[in-house]
Amino acid sequence: MRDDNIIPRKVVGLAMHLLREIREERIHLEEIEEMGEELRGQGYSDSEINAAFDWVYDRVDGVDPSEVMYRSGYTTTAFRVLHPAEQAVLSSEAFGQLIEMQTLGMLDLEDVERLLDRAMAIGGPFSQDDLRTLVHSYLFEEGSRPGNRGGALNLISGTGTVN
């Protein structure tokens, strides 16, 4: 995919990082804003940081950190195996990242299926970076997840604006 997809990949990666930190109780939700300066030093822009922070706040505000991954619909004892056609479209690393996103509570089972359907429709192969771009469009673009908190965030590339 093209370089103009760097911002979406960075936002999704940052949201994953924040969810990991919260779930493993290395930081608390109230403390993530204090990470802003450190993240800017790592090359994240204010708009990327704000988009990720807003999405994480929407997702986990009021939820006990140890419960983030156990919210209804986000975990299961089922194990998803890719069909050979899906394996041709999604790299094993990208599929592993998809499973991690589900484990972190970013995605539920229905989300995983929808993303796999989109990847199949687009064609591949999808790398981890390509998957993050796809996930960004699914999670952050307005109307992409009806009825789900956090689905209306939209990062407008190049403007530094978060809506």
C-alpha positions as CSV (number, residue, x, y, z in Angstrom):
1,M,0.0,0.0,0.0
2,R,1.1,3.6,-0.5
3,D,2.9,5.9,2.0
4,D,-0.3,8.0,2.6
5,N,-1.4,5.0,4.8
6,I,1.3,5.6,7.3
7,I,-0.9,7.7,9.6
8,P,-3.7,5.1,9.9
9,R,-1.1,2.4,10.5
10,K,0.6,4.5,13.3
11,V,-2.8,5.3,14.9
12,V,-3.8,1.6,15.0
13,G,-0.4,0.6,16.3
14,L,-0.5,3.2,19.0
15,A,-4.0,2.2,20.1
16,M,-2.8,-1.4,20.3
17,H,0.2,-0.3,22.4
18,L,-2.0,1.7,24.8
19,L,-4.5,-1.2,25.2
20,R,-1.6,-3.6,25.9
21,E,-0.2,-1.2,28.6
22,I,-3.6,-0.8,30.2
23,R,-4.5,-4.5,30.1
24,E,-1.2,-5.4,31.6
25,E,-1.7,-2.6,34.2
26,R,1.6,-0.9,33.4
27,I,-0.4,2.4,33.0
28,H,-3.9,3.5,34.0
29,L,-6.3,5.2,31.7
30,E,-5.9,8.4,33.6
31,E,-2.2,8.3,32.9
32,I,-2.1,7.9,29.2
33,E,-2.3,11.7,28.5
34,E,1.0,12.0,30.4
35,M,2.6,9.8,27.6
36,G,2.0,12.5,25.0
37,E,5.4,14.1,25.2
38,E,7.2,10.7,25.1
39,L,5.1,9.6,22.1
40,R,5.9,12.9,20.2
41,G,9.5,12.1,20.9
42,Q,9.0,8.7,19.2
43,G,7.7,10.5,16.0
44,Y,3.9,10.5,16.6
45,S,2.1,13.6,15.6
46,D,-0.5,15.3,17.9
47,S,-3.3,14.2,15.6
48,E,-2.2,10.6,15.7
49,I,-1.8,10.7,19.5
50,N,-5.2,12.4,19.9
51,A,-7.0,9.9,17.6
52,A,-5.5,6.9,19.4
53,F,-6.1,8.4,22.9
54,D,-9.7,9.3,22.0
55,W,-10.4,5.8,20.7
56,V,-8.9,4.1,23.7
57,Y,-10.9,6.4,26.1
58,D,-14.1,5.6,24.3
59,R,-13.3,1.9,24.4
60,V,-12.2,1.4,28.0
61,D,-13.4,4.3,30.0
62,G,-15.2,3.0,33.1
63,V,-14.0,-0.6,32.4
64,D,-11.6,-2.2,34.9
65,P,-8.2,-2.7,33.2
66,S,-8.2,-6.5,33.9
67,E,-11.6,-6.7,32.2
68,V,-10.6,-4.9,29.0
69,M,-10.1,-8.2,27.1
70,Y,-13.1,-9.9,28.7
71,R,-15.8,-7.5,27.6
72,S,-18.8,-9.2,26.1
73,G,-18.1,-10.6,22.6
74,Y,-14.3,-10.1,22.6
75,T,-13.1,-13.4,23.8
76,T,-14.0,-17.0,23.1
77,T,-12.6,-20.4,23.4
78,A,-13.1,-20.8,19.6
79,F,-10.0,-20.7,17.4
80,R,-10.3,-19.3,13.9
81,V,-8.5,-21.1,11.2
82,L,-7.9,-19.5,7.9
83,H,-9.2,-21.1,4.7
84,P,-6.4,-21.6,2.1
85,A,-7.9,-18.8,0.0
86,E,-7.7,-16.5,3.1
87,Q,-4.1,-17.7,3.8
88,A,-3.2,-16.5,0.3
89,V,-4.5,-13.0,1.0
90,L,-3.4,-12.5,4.6
91,S,0.2,-13.2,5.7
92,S,0.7,-15.3,8.9
93,E,2.1,-12.2,10.6
94,A,-1.0,-10.1,9.6
95,F,-3.3,-12.9,10.9
96,G,-1.4,-13.1,14.1
97,Q,-1.8,-9.3,14.5
98,L,-5.6,-9.7,13.8
99,I,-5.8,-12.3,16.6
100,E,-3.8,-9.9,18.9
101,M,-6.3,-7.1,18.2
102,Q,-9.1,-9.4,19.2
103,T,-7.3,-10.4,22.3
104,L,-6.7,-6.8,23.2
105,G,-10.4,-6.0,22.8
106,M,-10.1,-3.9,19.7
107,L,-12.1,-6.3,17.7
108,D,-14.7,-8.9,18.4
109,L,-15.4,-12.1,16.4
110,E,-17.8,-10.4,14.1
111,D,-15.2,-7.7,13.4
112,V,-12.6,-10.3,12.6
113,E,-15.0,-11.9,10.1
114,R,-15.8,-8.6,8.5
115,L,-12.2,-7.6,8.1
116,L,-11.4,-11.0,6.6
117,D,-14.2,-10.5,4.1
118,R,-12.9,-7.0,3.2
119,A,-9.4,-8.4,2.8
120,M,-10.7,-11.1,0.5
121,A,-12.7,-8.6,-1.5
122,I,-9.7,-6.3,-1.9
123,G,-7.2,-9.1,-2.6
124,G,-3.7,-9.4,-1.2
125,P,-1.3,-10.2,-0.1
126,F,-1.9,-8.2,3.1
127,S,1.1,-7.5,5.3
128,Q,0.9,-6.3,8.9
129,D,1.0,-2.7,7.8
130,D,-1.7,-3.3,5.2
131,L,-3.9,-4.9,7.8
132,R,-3.4,-1.9,10.2
133,T,-4.6,0.4,7.4
134,L,-7.7,-1.8,6.8
135,V,-8.4,-1.9,10.5
136,H,-8.1,1.9,10.7
137,S,-10.7,2.3,8.0
138,Y,-12.9,-0.2,9.8
139,L,-12.6,1.2,13.4
140,F,-12.0,4.9,12.9
141,E,-13.9,6.0,9.9
142,E,-17.4,7.3,10.4
143,G,-20.1,4.7,10.1
144,S,-17.8,1.8,9.7
145,R,-19.0,0.1,12.9
146,P,-22.7,0.9,13.5
147,G,-23.7,1.0,17.1
148,N,-20.1,0.6,18.4
149,R,-18.5,3.2,20.6
150,G,-15.4,4.7,19.0
151,G,-16.5,4.0,15.5
152,A,-17.0,7.7,14.6
153,L,-13.5,8.9,15.0
154,N,-12.0,10.2,11.8
155,L,-8.4,11.3,11.3
156,I,-8.2,13.6,8.3
157,S,-4.8,13.0,6.8
158,G,-2.5,16.0,6.6
159,T,-4.7,18.4,8.5
160,G,-3.9,17.3,12.0
161,T,-7.7,17.3,12.7
162,V,-9.5,14.8,14.7
163,N,-13.3,14.8,14.3
